[in-house]
Amino acid sequence: LVGSEMWIRNRTGCIGSGICERFEKEGAQVIAADLADNGGAGKFHKFDVTDEQGIIETFRSLEAEWDKLDVLVNAAGIEIEETIENTTLEQWNRIFAINVTGMFLTSKYALPLMRKAGKANPNGASIINFGSYDGYIADPGLAAYCATKGAVHALTKAMACDHGPEGIRVNAICPGYVDTPMLQSFFEGDGSGGGGGNIETLQQAVRDVHPMRTFGKPEDIANLVNWLASDEARYAAGQLWVIDGGLSAQVQQMKL
């Protein structure tokens, strides 16, 4: 990764921060992007994934400064804890705008720079999208979120087929429970979280349903991102990489 240029969308969440920090440790030049700069690794660009013109202008400025883009990580996302009956159209449109359309727009306007990287590097450039294990199976009360992640998974495969011949590998990482502010919000929420129950009890209950008896840390996700970005993953494309401590590998057991 030494000398590579990275574009990381959303570094203010713990996962985004962890990815930026890991890339910098590898010697990469990191460009981090989000609505607000809350510090952390990487050169910051203000970036709204729902603003197409702003995205176009951002990539124009990047192209003027850098001749190629080796890695794009689409890590931004929000969660809405509702069933479809209680989800408003405004909420539905907003979560799709950020989780799916934002990924589409960012990838679309990154492609010219990534094609240059794909030609320059025999092992190709790499786009890494963020799906979820909720794109495979569903948590109750997360209908819109699950729908967006299913869309991300399908889009990832389509992008891999379309742009693989251009030297661009596209994969998605599908985390389970990871210790982030979003998870904390889930525990505190009125949806499929605990409904305001005891946080410590809820956290332990989540750990107990995992075969590994724990949930993930941001650095666990950053490790997988780092590998998919590297030349070691030159033959990895169009795949959905589940990292969930074995949660989705098991059937639900009766509590006797």
Summary of the structure (lengths in Angstrom):
residues: 256
radius of gyration: 18.1
end to end distance: 50.4
largest distance: 63.8
contacts: 851
relative contact order: 0.15
helix: 49%
strand: 16%
